[in-house]
Amino acid sequence: MTADLLQALLFQGGYNAALVSLGAALLGLAAGAVGAFTTLRRRALTSDAMAHATLPGIGLAFLAMAAFGGDGRNLAGLLIGAGLTAALGLYWLQRLTDTTRLPEDAATGAILSTFYGAGIVILTVIQNLSLGRPAGLEGFLLGSTAGMLKSDAILIAAGGAVILALLLILRRALAMTAFDPGHARLMGINTRAADMALLLLTLACVLLGLRVVGLILIVALLITPALTARLWSDRIGVVALLAGGIGAFAGHLGASLSLVLPDLPTGPAIVLITFTAFLLSVLFAPGRGLIARALTRARQAALVRA
């Protein structure tokens, strides 16, 4: 097992295995970097709502493709369906927060639970129909790379690269909007457009992460690396780079483990790796880590006694 894992980590486990690991790494890099801006803008719950709102779209897209004689499990088609219902969920979330007295967290909970429940009902109906080949759809809940096709891996890798390129172009506007929207408007930045761009980048990460991490856990890949990186730096550029690096490492290692151990779900493996990085940072990060703070307090107490 150790030798197989080492081969997978060095991209020597075969062409398809290397492609899957590369796709997971690029997804982690993109999700971590985008998550740095999402957490700074306090939109973590919004990304969770979008993730859960993709489930009915996956089911409806499968039914549509299968009804027209297709396989029903084409990744691009499933992602289009997921994107449409996620956008619908985001629209109703904005409507609820803008036109009612509901706080954003309550509206998010309502959208999340409603769309997720509808998705479970649709998937249950699909399992009871003799239509298409529904086996494998449950992999979108927790992620799975075992049955990933070459075309799926290329789509995920290419999508991650595009997200990173767009984030690089928009980083100044996103950072200024997140830190001080009022000052950003004075500087001529359209903060509403910047917020919408951030939501679209987050949605893109959610859609690409469905196959690798799953809709339940994609929010962890968006948020946990960013929280980890925040413990090491105050500069948004550094935080985004660190978060992207942590996400890439977790994606690559988690995908490699899943390929070596087919019974290991990819999503939970990646999430546990990011949580381990977060836990180590909580303990050892300079300045903000528990050990560093304890040492600082001990030095201050020694100075007072002296």
WOQUI-V173477 format. One record per backbone hydrogen bond with DSSP energy under -0.5 kcal/mol. CO is the residue of the C=O (numbers start at 1). NH is the residue of the N-H. E is the energy in kcal/mol with one decimal. If there is no record, write none. Layout:
CO:NH:E
CO:NH:E
This chain:
1:5:-2.7
2:6:-2.4
3:7:-2.2
4:8:-2.3
5:9:-2.7
6:10:-1.7
7:12:-3.7
7:13:-0.5
8:11:-1.4
14:18:-2.5
15:19:-2.2
16:20:-2.4
17:21:-2.3
18:22:-2.4
19:23:-2.4
20:24:-2.5
21:25:-2.4
22:26:-2.5
23:27:-2.3
24:28:-2.6
25:29:-2.5
26:30:-2.5
27:31:-3.1
28:32:-2.5
29:33:-2.0
30:34:-2.7
31:35:-2.6
32:36:-1.2
33:37:-0.9
34:37:-0.6
34:38:-2.2
35:39:-2.7
36:40:-1.3
37:41:-1.8
38:43:-2.4
39:42:-1.1
43:47:-1.6
44:48:-1.4
45:49:-2.2
46:50:-2.4
47:51:-2.1
48:52:-2.1
49:53:-1.9
50:54:-0.5
51:54:-1.1
52:55:-1.0
53:57:-0.5
54:58:-1.9
55:59:-1.9
56:60:-2.7
57:61:-2.4
58:62:-2.1
59:63:-2.2
60:64:-2.4
61:65:-2.6
62:66:-2.7
63:67:-2.3
64:68:-1.2
65:70:-2.7
66:69:-1.6
71:133:-1.1
74:78:-2.4
75:79:-2.6
76:80:-1.9
77:81:-2.1
78:82:-2.6
79:83:-2.7
80:84:-2.0
81:85:-2.0
82:86:-2.2
83:87:-2.4
84:88:-2.0
85:89:-2.6
86:90:-2.4
87:91:-2.3
88:92:-2.3
89:93:-2.0
90:94:-2.2
91:95:-2.3
92:96:-2.5
93:97:-2.1
94:98:-2.0
95:99:-2.4
96:100:-1.2
103:107:-2.3
104:108:-2.5
105:109:-2.1
106:110:-2.1
107:111:-2.4
108:112:-2.9
109:113:-2.3
110:114:-2.0
111:115:-2.5
112:116:-2.1
113:117:-2.3
114:118:-2.3
115:119:-2.3
116:120:-2.2
117:121:-2.0
118:122:-2.2
119:123:-2.5
120:124:-2.1
121:125:-2.1
122:126:-2.3
123:127:-2.1
124:128:-1.0
126:129:-1.3
129:131:-1.2
134:137:-2.2
136:139:-1.4
137:140:-1.9
138:141:-1.8
138:142:-0.7
139:143:-2.3
140:215:-2.9
141:216:-1.7
142:267:-1.2
143:266:-0.6
145:148:-1.4
149:153:-2.2
150:154:-2.3
151:155:-2.1
152:156:-2.4
153:157:-2.6
154:158:-2.8
155:159:-2.4
156:160:-2.4
157:161:-2.0
158:162:-2.2
159:163:-2.4
160:164:-2.1
161:165:-2.0
162:166:-2.5
163:167:-2.5
164:168:-2.1
165:169:-1.8
166:170:-2.3
167:171:-0.9
170:174:-2.5
171:175:-2.5
172:176:-2.5
173:177:-2.2
174:178:-2.0
175:179:-2.3
176:180:-2.5
180:184:-2.3
181:185:-2.2
182:186:-1.8
183:187:-1.6
184:189:-2.5
185:188:-1.6
189:191:-1.3
190:194:-2.2
191:195:-2.6
192:196:-2.2
193:197:-2.5
194:198:-2.3
195:199:-2.3
196:200:-2.4
197:201:-2.4
198:202:-2.4
199:203:-2.6
200:204:-2.4
201:205:-2.1
202:206:-2.4
203:207:-2.6
204:208:-2.5
205:209:-2.0
206:210:-0.7
207:210:-0.8
208:211:-0.5
209:213:-2.7
209:214:-2.1
211:144:-2.4
214:218:-1.3
217:220:-1.0
217:221:-1.1
218:222:-1.5
219:223:-2.1
220:224:-2.1
220:225:-0.5
223:227:-2.5
224:228:-2.4
225:229:-2.6
226:230:-2.0
227:231:-0.8
228:231:-0.9
229:232:-1.6
229:233:-1.0
235:239:-2.9
236:240:-2.6
237:241:-2.0
238:242:-2.9
239:243:-2.9
240:244:-2.4
241:245:-2.4
242:246:-2.6
243:247:-2.5
244:248:-2.5
245:249:-2.4
246:250:-2.6
247:251:-2.6
248:252:-2.6
249:253:-2.8
250:254:-2.8
251:255:-2.2
252:256:-2.2
253:257:-2.5
254:258:-2.1
255:259:-2.0
256:260:-2.1
257:261:-2.8
260:262:-0.6
261:264:-2.4
263:265:-0.6
265:269:-1.4
266:270:-2.4
267:271:-2.6
268:272:-2.6
269:273:-1.7
270:274:-2.2
271:275:-2.4
272:276:-2.0
273:277:-2.0
274:278:-2.1
275:279:-2.9
276:280:-2.5
277:281:-2.0
278:282:-2.5
279:283:-1.5
280:284:-3.0
281:285:-2.4
282:290:-3.3
283:291:-2.1
283:292:-0.5
285:289:-2.5
286:288:-1.1
289:293:-2.5
290:294:-2.2
291:295:-2.4
292:296:-2.1
293:297:-2.4
294:298:-2.2
295:299:-2.4
296:300:-2.4
297:301:-2.5
298:302:-2.2
299:303:-2.2
300:304:-2.2
301:305:-2.3
302:306:-1.9
